[in-house]
C-alpha cells in the first residue's frame, strides 16, 4: 500500500522515476506476493478441493519451470 501511494504521488507530481527506483519498487511489490501469498493460496486450495488439486499445482509449476529452462537455452 505504501509503495502504491509512493508511485501515485510521483505520478501526480509528474516526476520521472529513475531506472533503479522502478526496479526497487517492482522488487518490493513482487517479493511479498511470491514469498507469502502464492504458497498460502495453494495450501488453502489443497485443503478445500483435496489432494487432486495438489497434483494440478505441481503440474502447473513444472510446466512453467520447464518453459523457463527451455527459454534460456
Helices and strands as residue ranges (DSSP letters): H 2-12, H 19-32, I 33-37, H 38-49, H 51-72
